[in-house]
């Protein structure tokens, strides 16, 4: 009886093979689902980004996707290059640029889109495209109306400066969000780094 029972037990090799096959099939299924849903996810992100461009560049009725190459801005045909958009009014006048920027926040990467007028050294709008900041605290970087309103007219010279809430007294200062100082600092840092990268290029 004991010998028969031992012979019926699955061998370690069979167990390893079974688990390996199960793992392979699970991985294959995950990859398949990802490949199927990727176009939908990409299209949705593109739609959100496009809508945000109009929000961060007030008065814009037409946008043009651009990239920077050989020392100048050119119209972009690449769907992968979403770094910069030109915004135009109904007369075809360039109003400014919408720029994507990202960097580490308190929890994870924060992705931003902001409207910028290089001639005036002025940010005229900001939208958070990606954030996993703490609900009720860090997520106020896009839920707090007072905070987001600051970016409707924010000077960037000499740099954007974060100050304690209620202490804003200069056009380049941003009031920190109470309880979310790290997230507030992250937004300011991301914008400063992006402006430093683009200012000279956009002023040519």
N, C-alpha and C positions, 0 to 999 in steps of 0.2 A: 504493500500500500504506500509506504513512504517513498519507495523508489519510483512508483508510478506518478505520484504527486510532484516529485522533483522534476521528472521528465516533462510534465505539462507546463511547468513554469517557463515564462518567456526568458530567453537568454538576453544578457546585456547588449549583445550585438543587435538583436532584433529590436530591442527598446530604442537603442540609439538610431537605428535606421528609421523606425517609425516616427520618432520625434523629429529627425532630420527632414523627412519627407513632409511632415505636417508643417514644420517651420518654413520650408521652401514654398509650399503651396500658399501659406498665409502671406509670405512676402510677395509672392507673385500677384496675389489678389490685391494687396495694398498698392503695389506699383500700377496695376491695371486701373484701379479706381482713380489714382492720382492722374494718370495719363488721360483718362476720360474727362475728368472734371477740370483739368488745367486750363483748357480754352475758355471755359465759363468763368473761372476765377480771374483769369487774365483780362477778359472782356469787362468784367465787373470793376476791377481795379482801374482800368483805363477810363471807364465811365465816371467813376468817383473822382478821379484826377481831373478829368476834363471839366466837370461841374465845379470843382474847387478853383480852377483857374479863373473862371468868371467871378467867383466870390472874392478872390484876393486882389483882383485888378478892377476896381469900380469903374463902370462906364464902358467896359469891354463888350463888344458885340461880335468880334471875330478874333480867332486865335491862330497862331502859326507855330508849329513845332519846329524847334531849331536845335542845332548843335554847333559847337565851337571847333573849328578845324582850320589849320594853316593861318592862325592869327585873326580869324574873323568868324562872325556868325553866318551860318548858312541854313537854308531850309532843310529839314531832316525828313528822310523817307523811312528811316528805321523805326519800327514799332517798339524796339527795345530801348531806344534813347529817349528818355522822358525827363531829362535834366532841366530843360528850359523851354518856356513858351513866350512868344511875343503876343501882347494884347493890343488890339486896335479898336478905335471908336468907329462910328458909322461913316466917318469921312476918310477912313483909312489911315488915320494918324496913329503912330505908335505911342501908346500910353505908358508902357513899362513892360517889365518881364515877370513871369511867374517861375520861381526856381524851387526845385526840390532839394531838400537837405535832410540829413539824418545823423544820429549819434546816440550814444548810450544814455539811458535815463536811469531811474531808480531801480526799475524791475527789468527792463529790456530796452531794445532799440526804440527810439522815438523818431517817426518820420514826419517831416513837415513840408508844407508848400507855402511860400510867401510871395507876395507881390512887392516888386522893388522898382523904384525910379532912380536910376544911377545918377542922373544929372542933379537931382535934389538930395541925394544920399538919404533916401526916405523909404521905409517899409510902409506899405499902405494896406496890408491885410495879411492874415496868417491863418492857415487851417492845419489841424493835426490829421494826418492821413493814417498814421499807424501808432498805436500806443497800447501798452499793457501795464500802465501805471496803476497804483493801488486804487481800487474803487473808493470813492468818497474823499480821497485825498489827492493823489497824483493825477487822477483823471480830470481834475479841475482845470488842467491846462487847456482843455477844450470845452469844459462844461461851465466854467466860471465866466459869465458875461463881462464882468469888470476887467478880468485879466485879458481876455481876447480882444476887448475894445481898445486896449493900449496899442495894439499892433495895427490899428487903422491909420495911425499917423505917428510913426516912431523914427526918430533920427538915429543914424548909425555912427555918427562921428562924435568924438574920436572912436568910441566903441559903445555898444549897448551895455548898460550897467544895471544890475539888479540891486534894488534897495528894499529895505523893510517896508511892509505894507503901510501905506499912508504917508510915506516919506518922499514920494515922487515929486520932484520940483524942476526937473530939466527934461527937454524933449527926447533925450536919449536914455531916459531911465524907465525901468519896469518895476512895478510893485510886485514883490514876491507874494505867492499864495500862502496864507497862514496854514501851517501843517504840511505843506508840500514844497518846502524850500529846495530840496534836491531836484525835484522835477522842474521847478521854476528856473533853477540855475542851468539845468540841462537845455531847456529851450533857448535861453539867452546864449549859452555857449555854442549851440548848434548854429544859431543865426549869425553870431560873430564870425565863426569859422567860414561859413558859406559866403558871407559878404566879402570877407578878406580874399576869398578865392575868386569871386566874380567881379568885384568892383572895377579893377583895371581893365579886364577884358570887355566889359560892357560899356566902358567909357570911351573906347577907341572909335 
